[in-house]
Amino acid sequence: MAILLLHGEAVGSPGPAPVLEGLQALYHFADGAGQALADSSGQGRHGVLGSTSGADTNDPTWVAAGLSFTTDDYVACGTDAALRPDALTICAAVKLTASAAVPIVGWGATAQYPAVYAAAPFNANRPVIWLGNNCYRYFEKSSPTNLQDGGWHFLVFTLPGNTSADIVSAELTVDGIAQTINSTQTTSEGVAKTLCRIGRAGTATYAEGSMAFLSIHDRVLPSVEKEQMRTYATAMLAGRVTLP
């Protein structure tokens, strides 16, 4: 009998569990050292720190909470189509550096989009789902939850597809509460996703902050499943990070 192990626990064992339907990658950021960011989904989609498989200047730093990103650090996750879904839910536990850009996941090799940002490089560092040049939705950075308060937060971005018709349904919840929408642009379509990188968008936009949890689903999770992921992340991060 095959048993899928998730960070040392079997699926179906007592305690919180992740939402498995549509789960394409699950990163606990608990490795603590080395060049790999382990995928605990059972899919084997491990990340590589920096621009090479060996230590280099693009490597984020392992800290007690997970990974700390600065200057030009990122994690490369390859070009697997499963990590580039059109419909998606991105869950992430992040601690932002105030007034700095924080791309969570970027799918464009050169452009700053498509990407999901906890803090954008524009518009006063508000969170944004940015699919194309003029296809995006910004959320408020401090209403109702203040993402710039120097603490850890659990963000859940959802999107039903990669078009201008889909961006108007994009949502962000922070610590289980819907974040206020700031603005939406629909005058162009989303562009194709070509690769997957954590903490980097395009050629020049890198995260300034820390990350302790990340999951990618290829569908929009309903509210009850978003809360399941938050409960699971809170349990998995106990002892490393305290989420609100």
N, C-alpha and C positions, 0 to 999 in steps of 0.2 A: 504494500500500500504506500503510495507516494504522499509525503507530508510536506507542505509548504511551510518553511520556517521564516518567521518575521522577527528579526532581532532576538533570536533565542527562544521564541515562543511559537508553538504550533497553532495554526488557525483552528479556532474552535476551543482553545484552551481558555480557562477562566481569565477575566479581565477584559479591558477594552480591546477592540479589534478594528482594523481599518476597513473601509468600504472596498471590497474586492472587485465588484463589477466595474469594468472599464479602467481598472488601475493599470497604468503603463509603467510607472516608476515610483519608487518610494525611497527617499534618502533620509536617514536618521541623523547623519552628520556625527556619528558616534565613533568613527574609526580612530580618531585621536592622533594619528600619525600616518606617514606614508603618502604615496602619490595617487591613491585611489579613493573615490567616494563611492562606497558600496551601495548598490541597489538592493533593498530588502523586499522588493515585490515578488521575487522569484523569477523575474524576466531576464535577469542578467545584464541590465543596461547600466553598467557601472560608469562613473565619471572619472576623468583623469584631471588632476590638478595642474593648471597651467598649460603652457603651449607645447610641452614635451612630456614624455613618459618619465623623464628624470627630473630632479629638482631644478627649477629655473626661476627667474625673477617674476614670472606671471603666476606663481603659486600663491593662493591664499594661505593664511596661517592657521594651523590647528590651535584652538584655545579650548578651555574647559567646556564652553557652551556648544562649540561646533567649529565653524570656520569664520575667520575674520577676513574681510575683503577690503583692500585699499589700493590706491594708485592705478594699477593695471592688472589686477588679479581676476581670475575666473576659473571655472571648471568646465572642461569640454566633455560633452556627452554624445558626440558623434552625429550621424545623419539618419539614424533609424527613423523611419516614417512614423512609428508609434509614438515617438516623442515630439511629433509635429502635427498634432491633431487639429482639425478645424473646430469642431465642438470640443470644449475643454472645461475642466475645473483645475485650477492651480491652488494648492494649499501651501502656505509657507509660514514658518515662525521666523520673524526677523526683528532685528534691532537696528534702527536707522541711525546714521550720522546726520545730525541736524543740518538742513540746508544743503544737502548733497544728493546727487542722483543715486538711485538704487534699482537698477534693472534686476528683477528676480530671474526671469528666463528671457533670453533673446534668441530669435530664430533667423535673423538676417546676417549674412556674412559681412556685408559692407554698410548697409543702412541701419539706422537706429530702430527700425521696425522691420517686421512685426516683433512685438515684445510685450511683456507684462512688467510694469514698473511699480514698486512700492513708493518710489519717489522719482518723478520724471526729471530730465535735464532742463525742462521748460516749465512755464506756468507755475512758478513758485514751488516747484518740487511736489506737486500734487501726484497722487497715484493715477496711473493711466493704463488702459488697454489700448495699444496702438497697433493697428493692423496694416495701415497704409498711410501715404503722405497726408491725406485728408479723410482718414477713416479711423476715428478714435473716440474714446469716452474718458473724460477726466472725472475723478472723484475728489471730494474735499479732503484735505490732509488733517483737519482738526474738527470735523463735524460728522457724527457726534463724538467720534473717538479721535484723540490727538495722537497721531502717529509720530510726531516730532518731539515727544516728551522724554526721549532718552531711554525708554523702557522696551521690553519685549512685547510683541503683538502677534496674533494669529490672523493671517489674512487669507481669505478665500475669494478668488476671482472666478467668475463663471461667464461663459460665452457660448451661444448655440451654433456658431459658424464663423466663417471668415469673410463675410461680405458686409456692405454698408447696411443692408437690411438686418443683419445680425447684431451689429454693434449697438443698436438702440435697445437691445435686450441684455447688454452686458451688466453684470452686477458685481459689487464688492461688499463682503461682510468683514468686519474687523472685530475680533473677540466676540463673535456671535451676534453682532448688531449690524444692520445694513448701514453702509456709509453713504452720505449724501452725494448725489450726482452734481458735478460742477458744470460740465458742458459736453456736448456731443457734436461730432462732425461726420457727415455722411456723403461728402461730395466726390469721394473716390472709393474704389474697392480695396479690400485687403489684398496684399501681395503674397506670393508663395513663400512658405517657410522652407528653408534650405538646410538648416542644421539646428543643433540645440546646445546652448551654452548657459550656464548658471553664473549670474553676476556680471554678464557682459551683453551689450547690444551693439552690433555693428563693429566698426573699426576703432572707435574712440570713446565709447561710453561704458564705464565700469562702475561697479557697486562700491559704495563707501558705507560699510556697516558689517553686521554679523548675521549669520543664518544658522539655524539649528534643526530645521525640518523642511522637507519639500516633497510634495507628491504631485503627480500628473495623472489625471483621468481623461479619457477621451469622450466624455459626455458631461452634461450639466447635472451636478448633484442637486437634488431637492434639499430643502431646509433641514429635514431630519438627518440626512446623510452628511451634510456639512457639519452639523453638530456632532455626529458620530466621529468625524475626522478630527474635530477639535478636542473631543474627549480623549481620543486615542493619542493625539500628539501630546496633550497635557500629561498623560500617564507615561508615555515614552520619554519625555524630557525631564521628568521628576528627578531632582538631584543635580541637574545641569542648568535648567531654565525654568523659571516660574512664569507661567502665562496668566494673564488676567482672567 
